[in-house]
Amino acid sequence: MQERAAELRAEGKKGAKKADGMQAVLDRIAQMAPADRTLAERVHLTVVTVAPQLSPKTWYGMPAYANEDGKIVVFFQDAGKFNYRYSTLGFQEAAHLDDGDLWPVSYALRTWSPTVEKRVRELVTAAVS
């Protein structure tokens, strides 16, 4: 809750907000355990490459990426945050992933591979289309 309060205060600042958001994401990634950090770095690189229009920011203490309306589209939750056995790549309602009446909005990430990177690229591309 304290992290979210700090995030909301920071969002009120004008000017270098996007740069501040990027630094907050990089700082959060640097705090992660090595295995989580590796995944988070790869997710971060993929998202900023595929969807440069998204603004990096922290969201409830997690690296996240928001659209021009400030709505979170995609986020990364490290396994260590809640003592899970895997990290998670998640999408919020602003992501354009709707597919009928049922579709996944969260994906477990255990390792990074070319296949995983390809799928993450596809998901992020679809989410911002």
N, C-alpha and C positions, 0 to 999 in steps of 0.2 A: 504494500500500500504506500509506503514511503517513497519507493522508487517511482510509482505512478504519479504521485503528487509532484515530485521533482520534475518529471517529464512534462506534466501539464503546465507548470510554471515556466519551463524552458520554451514551450510552444508559444507562449505569449510574446516572446521577443521577436522583433522584426530584423530584417537584414541578413545576417549570417546564419539563419535558422537551418538551412540545408547543410551547411558546413558543420554546424554544431551537431546536427543529427548524425552525420557521417562519423564524426569523431566519437560520439556517444556509442554508436554501433561498434566501431573498431575497439574502443575501450572495453566494451562488454565482451567482445570476442576474445580479447587478450586475457580476460579473467577466467576463461573456461579451462577445464581440464584438457590436457593435450589431445585426446581423441575427439572430444567435442569441438575443440578449437579448429582442428583440421577440417572437420565437416562444415563448421560455420564459415570458415574462410572460403571454402569452395562454393558454398551456397551464396555467400555475399558476392563473390566474383561473378558467378553466373547471373545473379539477379541484376547487378549493376550493368553487366554487359548486354543482356537480353532486353532489359527494360530500363534504360537510363532515365525515362520520364518519372519513375518512381523515386520518392524521396526516402532515404534511409533515416530511421529514427529508432529509439528504443520504445517498446510497448510492453508494459508490465515487466520491465527488466529484460526483455528479449529483443534481439535484433529483428527489426521489422521494416517494411517498405510500404509507403503510403502513396496513393494517387494524388492528383492535383487538388482534390477536395479534402485531403487530409485523412481519408479513410484508409485503414490498413487493408492491403491486398494480400500480402504474403508475409509470413514470419517464420523464424527458426527458434525452436525450443531445445536447448541442450539437455541431454540426459541427466546431467548433474543437478539441474535446477530443482527437480522433484524426485531425484533418485530413481529415475526410470532406467530400464535396460537399453533404451535406444533414444536417439534424438528424434525430433519431429519437424517436418516441414509442413506448415499449415497455411490454409487460405481462409480469408474472411469473406463475408457476403459481397464485398466490392469486387471480388474476383469473378471473372466471367467463365465459370466452370460448370454452370448449370447444365444438366443432362437428364431431362425427364424429371421423375419424382424422387430419384435417389442417385447421389453421386458422392464420391469421397472428397473430404475437405482437409484431411490430415494424412500424412504419409510418414511411416517409420523410416529413419535413415540409420543404417548401421555402419556402412562403409561407402566410400566414394569410388566409383568406377566409370569408365566411359559410358556404359549402359545407364547408370544412375544419372550422370550428367546430361545425357541426351533426354531422358525422361523429365528431369527438372527443367531443362530448357523448354521442352514442349509445354509443360504445365504453366510456366511463367508466361510464355508467349500467349497461350490461350487466356490466361487470367487477365492480361492487359489488353486483349483485342476487343 
